Amino acid sequence: MTDYKASKRIVGTSAERGEPYTEDMSDTTDWAFADTGAINVTSNSLSYSIKRDGSNDCATYDFGLTVSDTKFLLRFSHTPTNQSHSSGSNCIGFFGLSSTTGGQNSNQDFIGFNFASNDSDGSTTKNDTTLVANSVTGQASNSHTSGTKYYEIKRTSATNVVFTVYNNSDFTGVYRTQTEDELSSSITGLRYFKVANWHASGSGSANFTGTMDDLQLWDNATSPASNNYQTNTVWSETDTGKDFLFGSDGNWTEVA
């Protein structure tokens, strides 16, 4: 391991420096939508209205890279705004990383959270198959139905992933957590952040709405940078060709 405190110049990638890939929902660049009336980027957030009405409602954000098959950290904020459940017509939404831009009926690899109109939140992992109702696993007894909470998906190995919901914006105060330690190592090729509905036809009017924001992805890492660097250390990024200087304030600044 590099002793950063004893080094004045480090050569490595932007991911190794701990710089996340971020999306602040300020525009629709790199987004694709199947139905902007149901899921869209507006007012600096991703807004969704998940229904079970036979329609394909799907939005995907392209990070522009295939993330590591053994280590990544994904974070976002989530605020439910309304929830309506109809007996016999539960609706489910999937939120996470996918290998494709296709909707729920597309075969895909997927690791993410799920939410339901009947307050049965959980997680979903899929290996080259569709996102269907029986994809829901590990349902939580304390579902998130109001206020803003902070979501984290952390893959720590090819066969392990941890799903955690936090109370605080600095990702402290665990609201709930669950670990999948028998994850299929064949779940690979994840590239897109996806929001999709389970669009089987239903007889009722179940739906739920909300917003998401502050999307961040650390590739090939399981935590943000520790900032364990000496002041005035220079990081030369091999993937971007840029140099960054580590200041006394604990932040990196690009060197012109």
N, C-alpha and C positions, 0 to 999 in steps of 0.2 A: 504494500500500500504506500502511496506517495505521502511523504511527510510535508504537508503544505506549509507548515510554519517555518520549515527550513529551506523553502524554495521561493525564489523570486519570479520564476517564469515556469508556467505549466503549459504543456501542449496536450490538447484533448478536444473532444466534441462538445457542442453546446449542451447536450444531455448530461454528459459527465460533469460539466460545470454546475449542473443543477438548475439550468434555465428551463422552465416549463414551456410547452406549447400552450398558448392561451387563446381563448375566444371570449370577447366581452359582449357579444350580441349587439354590437353597434350597427351592423349591417348584415346583408345576406350573402356576402362573399364566402365562397366555399361551402355554402349550404345547398341542398337539393330538397324539394318538397313534392309530395304526391298530392297534397290538398292544403293549400295555404289558408283555406277557411277554417281548418281544424287545427293545424300546427303551423306556426309562423314566427319569424323574428320581428318583433315590434317593440317600440319604446324601450330599447336596450335590454330586452330579455326575450327568451323563447317562451311563447305562450302556447298552451295546448288545451284542447277540448276532446277528451277521449270518449268515444261512443262505441256501442256495439250495434251497428246498423248496416253491416255488410260492406261498408266503404273502406278503402285502403288509405288510412291516414298515417303518413310516415314522413319524417324529416331526418336527414343525415348531414353531419358535418365532416368534411374530409380533412383530416390532420395532415395529409400529404406524405405520410410514411406508414409503413407497417410496423406496429409496435413489437417489442420483444415478446417472445413466446414464453418467457420465464419470469420477467420482472417489469412491472409498470405500476404507476400510481395515477389514478384518475379522480378528480374532485370537481364538485359543482354544488351550487346552492339550489334549494327547491322550496317553493312556497305554494302549497295547495290553496285554492280560493273557493271551491265549491264541490260538493259531493252529493250525488243522488243515486240511490240504489233501488232497483226494481226486482222483486223476487222472480227468479227464473231467467233473468236477463243480466247477470253480472257482467260488467265490462272490465277489461284488463289492459294496462299499458305497460310497455317494456322500455327501459331507459338504460343504455349502456354502450359497450363497444361491440361492433359487428364487423364481419369480414366483407359485407356487401352493402349496397345502397337499396336493395330490395326491401319490400315490406314484410309483414308477418308471414305470408305464405311462401316466401323465398327460402330455399335451403341456404343456411348460413352457419358460421361459427359465431357465438355470442356469449358475452359475460356481462351481466347487468342486474339492476334492480327491476322489480315489477310492483305495480300498484293496482288496486282493484276498488271498484265502487262499493264493495261490501266490507271495506276496512281490513282486507287480508293481504297486507304487503309481504313481500318476500324477495327471493332472488331467482335468477334464471341463468343456466349455463346450457348451451346447445352446441353439438358437434355435427355440422353439415346436415342440419334438418330445419324444420320450420319452427316458428315461435307459436306454439299452440297453448290452449288453456292448461293442459297438464304439464306445461313447462314450469309451472309455479312450484317452487320448493322452499322449505324453511320459513314458512309464514310466521310473521311476528305477532305477538299478542298486543304490542303497543304500537299500532300503526300511526303514521304521521298524517294528521288530518287538518292541521291549522298551524299558522306561523311559519317562519323560515327555519329550516334546518340544513345541515351541511353534510353532503354525501361523499363517501370515499370507497373506491374499489381498488384493492391492493393485491396484485398477483405477486406472490413471493417465490413461486417455483412453477414448473410445468404442471404440477398436480395440486397446487394450493392457491386459493384466493380468499381474501377476507373482505366482507362487506360491512361497513360501519356507517352509522348515522350519528352525527354530533350535534350538540345543542348550540355550540358557539362558533363564530366565524373564524376563529383561529384553530379550529378542529380540536377542541378540547370538550370535555363533558360528554361522555358517551351516552347517547339515547338508546341505541341498541346495536348489537353486532352479531354477526354469524360467520362461521368459517366453513368453507367447502374444501376438505382435504382429500377428496377423491375425484378431483377435477380431471377430465380427460386431457391427457397431454397432446391429443390431436386437435385441440382447439387452438388454432393458429391463424395467422393472416389478418388479425384485427387492425382495422384502419379508420373506421368511421364511428363517431358518436351518433347513436340512433335513438329516436323516439318513435315508437310505433304502437298502433292499437291491435288488439286481437279482434279481427273484423268479421267474426262469425255473425250471422244474422240473429237478432234477438227480438223478442216480442214486447219488451218493455222500453222504458225511456232512461235507463241507467246511464250516467255519465259522471265524469269528474274533470275539473279544470284546475289550472295552476300555471305557474311560471318557473323557469329555470334560468340560471345566470352563472357567471364567473367560472366558466369551464376551463380546467387546467389539466394537462397531461405531462407527467414526467416519464419519459421512455427509459427503459433499462435502469430503473431506480425504484426503490421502495419507500423513499422519503425525500422531501425537499432538501436542497443543499444545507449543510450544517453551518456554513459560513465559518468553517475552521481554517481560515486563511490568514496569512500575515498581511498587514496593511501594505499597499503598493505592489502586491503580487500581480503579475500580468498573466492572463490566460489567453493563449493563442488557439482559436477554434479551428480545427482541421476541416470541419464540414462547411463553415461559412467564410473562412479566410479573414475573420475579424479578430481584433485584440480587445481585451477588456481589462480594466484596472480595478482592483479591489480597494475600496476606500475605508477610511476610519469609521464611516457610518454603517459598515457592514453590507454595502451594496456594490454591485459591479457597474462600471460605467464604460461604454464603448470608447476606445481611443481613436480619435480622428486621424 
